């Protein structure tokens, strides 16, 4: 089990990760956080977990998701689950740096606006959950 410590400035960065199971950060490919308040999408997941393929952060009160949040995860990202947060806008080019994303769950957010063509650069996207949003 790994334990994360977040910075106090806007809960935007992970400042440390601790664990005693004999694994290294390179062994982690799945980041899962449930009911831990982040407020913002963590900026430096790849710094700690360079081989991350799946990010699942639900019920965390994330209000915004930007291209600069997603870009560092790069083409390795295959699955993104942001269920039951407070995201309102999906901006243009949001997933441009994540062309191998094949599953995306944005259920039960507060999404009111989705930029045109936002999924155009995701040729592998086969699973999209979007229910429970105002738009």
Secondary structure, 3 states (H helix, E strand, C coil): CEEEEECCCCCCCEEEEEECCCCCHHHCCEEEEECCCCCCCCCCHHHHCCCCCEEEEECCCCCCCCHHHHHCCHHHCCEEECCCCCCCEECCCCCCCCCCCCEEECCCCCCCEECCCCCCCCCCCCEEECCCCCC
